[in-house]
Amino acid sequence: MNPKLFIFVFSFIALNLSAQGKIDFDSSGYNSVMQRAKKEHKPVFYMMYATWCAHCNKMKQEVFTDTLVSNFINKHYISAWQDIEKGEGGMFKKRFGIKYFPTFIFFDENGNELYNISGEFKPAEFVAEAKNALIREKQLPYLEAQFNADVSNADKCLAYLTALNKGRDRQLLSPIAAKYLATQKDEQLVSANNWKIIANGVTDIKSREFQYVLSHIKEFEGVSSAKRVQRKIENTVNEFLTPAVELSDTLTYNKRRAIAQTINMRRVDSLLFGFDTQLAVKVNNWKLYKKVTAASVEKFAWNDAKMLLDIAGNYQKNISEPAALLEAIKWTQRAITLNETYDAEILLARLYLKNKDKNQARVWAEKAKAKNAAFGWKTQEADDLLNQLNQK
């Protein structure tokens, strides 16, 4: 073969293979992409991502370079993407209530949302979802119309909720579930489908349906399982309290906490302990932190070495009362009993030093140093602490 011809053919094949393994994402903006869609009569696949999102980057680097994925997407869709923190990202976030990344939205050529999923997928899984987005009976407009035509139909409600749940925040599903559940009497709520609708669509801890679950736990366990019912209760409490903690809104948190506390379950009380400590740290209320931890550490954290060390570490940094430091010393000793580590021994040495017990501080600093030295690991913190003790 002529060398020049060989080079040409090889280059052509290489370019062809390269094109097959890549999705050509359009970043020209929503209006421009939709104009393309109308012109080409193709649906649109839109990726919403954040540059810091590890799952987004993995999808870009590993999934969208897979030929199974790229060949299917390039054949059936116009592809586009948007950094959620730039340009039109705010518009997409507000319009579709995007909270999770990556989120993938499928549109028809007129800009109607057909399908919405979020998370990280393997290549075959992603292609399966992209195929679903092309099937009329699995698209959101069809499922919504079916539900609205018969809002008392559990199967239609559940099908619509299940599709929405693939990409929507659970809070946005609540009005749909509420619309259906309003057609059900209390005694009708305990059924397999109604449990699934409650589990997927009820987020209000004060709602009739959630309160009914609390008063009929055994019955719902019968149509589901004890584990699922317990998880639903915990998830609802989490969803109820998390926004107030994230916003450091102590007034709202305390009001909602009082409601959650009426559930009177150990697992819920343990969640409340965790939220109480989180909020106290966020607002730098160390008096409250001390009060909460002193009352509940042994009840809810006694067998969790990491939690014990986190709490004791906060005492070492932020609390000075000798009696409180003795409690932190006790918790750290318990953590060492559960899992003897260099970091725990260093923390214990620092707590003893802060409580003016230099002898015990030296004992634990030396233990920590010996532990890491035996493995050839760094002992800098222990050395610094011992030097500090020797200078006093």
ChimeraX attribute file (.defattr): number of C-alpha atoms within 10 A of each C-alpha:
attribute: neighborCount
match mode: 1-to-1
recipient: residues
	/A:1	6
	/A:2	7
	/A:3	8
	/A:4	9
	/A:5	10
	/A:6	11
	/A:7	12
	/A:8	12
	/A:9	12
	/A:10	12
	/A:11	12
	/A:12	12
	/A:13	12
	/A:14	12
	/A:15	11
	/A:16	11
	/A:17	12
	/A:18	12
	/A:19	16
	/A:20	18
	/A:21	18
	/A:22	20
	/A:23	21
	/A:24	15
	/A:25	15
	/A:26	16
	/A:27	14
	/A:28	11
	/A:29	14
	/A:30	18
	/A:31	10
	/A:32	11
	/A:33	21
	/A:34	22
	/A:35	14
	/A:36	17
	/A:37	21
	/A:38	15
	/A:39	10
	/A:40	12
	/A:41	15
	/A:42	18
	/A:43	25
	/A:44	27
	/A:45	24
	/A:46	23
	/A:47	22
	/A:48	22
	/A:49	24
	/A:50	19
	/A:51	11
	/A:52	9
	/A:53	12
	/A:54	14
	/A:55	17
	/A:56	20
	/A:57	16
	/A:58	14
	/A:59	20
	/A:60	16
	/A:61	12
	/A:62	11
	/A:63	23
	/A:64	21
	/A:65	19
	/A:66	19
	/A:67	18
	/A:68	16
	/A:69	23
	/A:70	20
	/A:71	18
	/A:72	15
	/A:73	22
	/A:74	18
	/A:75	9
	/A:76	15
	/A:77	22
	/A:78	25
	/A:79	20
	/A:80	22
	/A:81	21
	/A:82	22
	/A:83	17
	/A:84	21
	/A:85	13
	/A:86	10
	/A:87	11
	/A:88	13
	/A:89	19
	/A:90	14
	/A:91	13
	/A:92	17
	/A:93	16
	/A:94	10
	/A:95	9
	/A:96	16
	/A:97	14
	/A:98	20
	/A:99	13
	/A:100	17
	/A:101	21
	/A:102	25
	/A:103	24
	/A:104	22
	/A:105	23
	/A:106	24
	/A:107	23
	/A:108	20
	/A:109	21
	/A:110	14
	/A:111	17
	/A:112	13
	/A:113	18
	/A:114	23
	/A:115	25
	/A:116	24
	/A:117	23
	/A:118	20
	/A:119	14
	/A:120	18
	/A:121	15
	/A:122	14
	/A:123	18
	/A:124	13
	/A:125	12
	/A:126	19
	/A:127	19
	/A:128	11
	/A:129	14
	/A:130	23
	/A:131	14
	/A:132	15
	/A:133	24
	/A:134	18
	/A:135	12
	/A:136	12
	/A:137	12
	/A:138	17
	/A:139	20
	/A:140	21
	/A:141	16
	/A:142	14
	/A:143	22
	/A:144	19
	/A:145	13
	/A:146	17
	/A:147	22
	/A:148	15
	/A:149	11
	/A:150	12
	/A:151	20
	/A:152	16
	/A:153	15
	/A:154	21
	/A:155	14
	/A:156	20
	/A:157	25
	/A:158	23
	/A:159	18
	/A:160	24
	/A:161	26
	/A:162	16
	/A:163	18
	/A:164	22
	/A:165	18
	/A:166	16
	/A:167	23
	/A:168	20
	/A:169	16
	/A:170	17
	/A:171	14
	/A:172	16
	/A:173	20
	/A:174	18
	/A:175	13
	/A:176	20
	/A:177	24
	/A:178	18
	/A:179	14
	/A:180	21
	/A:181	25
	/A:182	13
	/A:183	13
	/A:184	15
	/A:185	9
	/A:186	12
	/A:187	8
	/A:188	10
	/A:189	18
	/A:190	19
	/A:191	15
	/A:192	13
	/A:193	16
	/A:194	23
	/A:195	20
	/A:196	17
	/A:197	26
	/A:198	20
	/A:199	20
	/A:200	20
	/A:201	23
	/A:202	25
	/A:203	26
	/A:204	16
	/A:205	19
	/A:206	13
	/A:207	11
	/A:208	14
	/A:209	23
	/A:210	19
	/A:211	14
	/A:212	16
	/A:213	20
	/A:214	15
	/A:215	12
	/A:216	12
	/A:217	17
	/A:218	14
	/A:219	14
	/A:220	22
	/A:221	17
	/A:222	13
	/A:223	16
	/A:224	17
	/A:225	14
	/A:226	15
	/A:227	9
	/A:228	13
	/A:229	21
	/A:230	16
	/A:231	14
	/A:232	19
	/A:233	21
	/A:234	16
	/A:235	14
	/A:236	17
	/A:237	23
	/A:238	17
	/A:239	15
	/A:240	20
	/A:241	20
	/A:242	14
	/A:243	13
	/A:244	19
	/A:245	20
	/A:246	11
	/A:247	12
	/A:248	17
	/A:249	13
	/A:250	16
	/A:251	10
	/A:252	14
	/A:253	21
	/A:254	15
	/A:255	11
	/A:256	17
	/A:257	19
	/A:258	11
	/A:259	14
	/A:260	22
	/A:261	14
	/A:262	10
	/A:263	17
	/A:264	9
	/A:265	14
	/A:266	11
	/A:267	15
	/A:268	20
	/A:269	18
	/A:270	16
	/A:271	18
	/A:272	19
	/A:273	19
	/A:274	16
	/A:275	19
	/A:276	20
	/A:277	19
	/A:278	16
	/A:279	22
	/A:280	19
	/A:281	15
	/A:282	13
	/A:283	13
	/A:284	12
	/A:285	13
	/A:286	17
	/A:287	11
	/A:288	16
	/A:289	21
	/A:290	18
	/A:291	12
	/A:292	16
	/A:293	23
	/A:294	13
	/A:295	11
	/A:296	14
	/A:297	19
	/A:298	14
	/A:299	13
	/A:300	19
	/A:301	20
	/A:302	15
	/A:303	15
	/A:304	15
	/A:305	20
	/A:306	15
	/A:307	18
	/A:308	25
	/A:309	24
	/A:310	13
	/A:311	19
	/A:312	27
	/A:313	20
	/A:314	15
	/A:315	22
	/A:316	22
	/A:317	11
	/A:318	15
	/A:319	18
	/A:320	13
	/A:321	11
	/A:322	14
	/A:323	10
	/A:324	18
	/A:325	19
	/A:326	14
	/A:327	16
	/A:328	27
	/A:329	24
	/A:330	15
	/A:331	23
	/A:332	27
	/A:333	20
	/A:334	20
	/A:335	24
	/A:336	19
	/A:337	12
	/A:338	14
	/A:339	13
	/A:340	15
	/A:341	14
	/A:342	21
	/A:343	14
	/A:344	25
	/A:345	25
	/A:346	22
	/A:347	23
	/A:348	29
	/A:349	29
	/A:350	25
	/A:351	27
	/A:352	24
	/A:353	19
	/A:354	18
	/A:355	19
	/A:356	12
	/A:357	13
	/A:358	19
	/A:359	13
	/A:360	16
	/A:361	25
	/A:362	23
	/A:363	15
	/A:364	23
	/A:365	27
	/A:366	19
	/A:367	17
	/A:368	25
	/A:369	21
	/A:370	16
	/A:371	17
	/A:372	16
	/A:373	12
	/A:374	8
	/A:375	8
	/A:376	9
	/A:377	11
	/A:378	11
	/A:379	17
	/A:380	11
	/A:381	15
	/A:382	25
	/A:383	15
	/A:384	12
	/A:385	18
	/A:386	20
	/A:387	12
	/A:388	12
	/A:389	15
	/A:390	10
	/A:391	6
	/A:392	6
